[in-house]
Amino acid sequence: MDILVILIPASLFLGAVGLLAFFWAVRSKQFDDPEGDRHRILSSDWDDEPRP
């Protein structure tokens, strides 16, 4: 039962870190163009250059 004193705060901390990482990714526009990616994966053109 003493292990719960360690595991509960550790899980809350890791959950908060994951949530902050998700909000950071959304605010820095990591998920900006899902439509373009969907169409780009189906095209036969090779595009090895990164997008600007």
ABEGO torsion letter per residue (X at the ends): XAAAAAAAAAAAAAAAAAAAAAAAAAAAGAAABAAAAAAAAABABBBABBBX
